[in-house]
């Protein structure tokens, strides 16, 4: 399936190293795990697709249930922000909408990398508040790279 010019510009214009650096910075403060996933092709429901991706990546299996996922499906102009049971128990439903809305405000300005980084920073702050790193023994449980399918 051929991508639209806007979708191609989205994928080509993302600063993946800046996103990975934001993930590393956020994870350095906590026992949290953050992933950013880019989905090629349309989705009918971004939240359901995000949940399926979260499960496929084994993100609920983090030690403290602190996995967080930013799922983006540019072909559908849709995205979702979700988290594991440990962090969700602390922040509640409204938090995920707030993180999504922060990103959306930047996306509306065509600042896609900045939107993702802003959401990652918000996730990192919440993880640091509720699951602060207590020493260097915290293993990186999930890859920090931006994943795509």
C-alpha positions in Angstrom: 0.0 0.0 0.0 1.4 3.4 -1.0 1.7 6.0 1.7 0.3 9.4 1.3 2.7 12.3 1.0 1.7 13.5 4.5 2.2 10.0 6.0 5.5 9.7 4.3 6.5 13.1 5.5 5.6 12.1 9.1 7.7 9.0 9.0 10.6 10.6 7.2 10.5 13.8 9.4 10.7 12.1 12.8 13.9 12.6 14.7 14.2 9.0 16.0 17.5 9.7 17.9 15.8 12.6 19.8 12.9 10.3 20.7 15.2 7.5 21.9 17.2 10.1 24.0 13.9 11.3 25.6 13.0 7.7 26.4 16.5 7.1 28.0 16.2 10.3 30.0 12.7 9.4 31.2 13.7 5.9 32.1 16.9 7.0 33.9 14.7 8.5 36.7 12.5 5.5 37.4 11.7 1.8 37.3 9.6 2.5 34.3 9.7 1.4 30.7 8.5 3.5 27.8 8.1 2.5 24.1 7.1 4.5 21.1 5.6 2.4 18.3 4.9 3.6 14.7 2.3 1.6 12.9 2.3 1.5 9.1 -1.1 1.3 7.6 -4.6 2.2 8.9 -6.2 1.1 12.1 -9.9 1.2 12.9 -9.3 1.8 16.6 -6.0 3.2 17.9 -6.7 2.3 21.5 -7.4 -1.3 20.7 -4.4 -1.5 18.3 -2.2 0.0 21.1 -3.5 -2.6 23.6 -2.7 -5.4 21.1 0.8 -4.0 20.6 1.3 -3.6 24.3 0.4 -7.2 24.8 2.6 -8.4 21.8 5.6 -6.6 23.3 5.0 -8.1 26.7 4.9 -4.7 28.3 2.7 -5.8 31.2 5.4 -8.2 32.3 7.7 -5.4 33.6 8.6 -5.9 37.2 6.3 -3.2 38.6 3.7 -3.1 35.7 5.2 0.2 34.6 5.3 -0.2 30.9 4.0 2.8 28.9 3.3 2.8 25.2 2.8 5.7 22.7 1.2 4.1 19.7 1.0 6.1 16.5 -0.9 5.2 13.3 -0.3 8.2 11.0 -2.3 6.7 8.1 -5.4 6.9 10.3 -4.2 10.1 12.0 -4.7 8.3 15.2 -2.7 7.5 18.3 -3.0 6.3 21.8 -1.1 6.4 25.1 -1.5 3.5 27.5 0.3 2.0 30.5 0.6 -1.1 32.6 -1.4 -1.9 35.7 1.2 -0.6 38.1 1.4 2.9 36.7 -2.3 3.0 35.7 -3.3 2.3 39.4 -1.3 5.4 40.4 -2.3 7.9 37.7 -5.8 6.9 36.6 -7.6 7.2 33.3 -7.3 11.0 32.9 -3.5 10.9 32.9 -3.4 9.0 29.6 -5.7 11.5 28.0 -3.5 14.4 29.3 -0.4 12.8 27.8 -2.3 12.3 24.5 -3.5 15.8 24.5 0.0 17.2 25.1 1.3 15.4 22.1 -1.8 16.3 20.0 -1.2 20.0 20.6 2.3 19.7 19.1 1.0 17.4 16.3 -1.5 20.1 15.3 1.5 22.4 14.7 3.2 19.6 12.6 5.8 19.3 15.3 5.6 15.5 15.5 9.0 14.7 17.2 8.3 17.4 19.8 4.8 16.0 20.4 6.2 12.5 21.0 9.0 13.9 23.2 6.6 16.0 25.3 4.4 12.9 25.9 7.5 10.8 26.8 8.6 13.5 29.3 5.1 13.5 30.9 5.2 9.7 31.2 8.8 9.9 32.6 7.7 12.4 35.3 4.9 10.2 36.5 7.0 7.1 36.5 9.7 9.0 38.5 7.1 10.3 41.0 5.6 6.9 41.7 8.4 4.5 40.8 11.7 6.4 41.5 14.9 4.7 40.7 16.6 3.6 43.9 20.0 2.8 42.5 22.0 1.6 39.5 20.6 -2.0 39.6 17.5 -1.1 37.6 17.7 -3.2 34.4 16.4 -1.8 31.1 13.6 -4.4 30.6 12.5 -3.3 27.1 14.2 -1.8 24.1 14.4 2.0 23.9 14.4 2.2 20.1 11.4 3.4 18.2 9.7 0.3 16.8 7.7 0.0 13.6 5.5 -2.4 11.8 
